[in-house]
Amino acid sequence: MFHGLDAQRLVALFVAGLLLFNFPLLALWDHDARVFGLPLFPAALFLIWSWLIAALAWVIERTPDTPTSDPSR
């Protein structure tokens, strides 16, 4: 299914998601501040979440670097 660099990128995104949604880094956004009228914490959560989804879509949907002649890949 996923081989080589794609698998490594997916694992890196998983680890980045774990780190970004874990306590020490998530506590950075927990302030009484507003961005465009929205509280900072939910806005930061949404932006981090959407960034991870966009990066995941880029890894999965991009064309492979080298074309293969094997139709099963």
Secondary structure, 3 states (H helix, E strand, C coil): CCCCHHHHHHHHHHHHHHHHCCHHHHHHHCCCCEECCEEHHHHHHHHHHHHHHHHHHHHHHCCCCCCCCCCCC
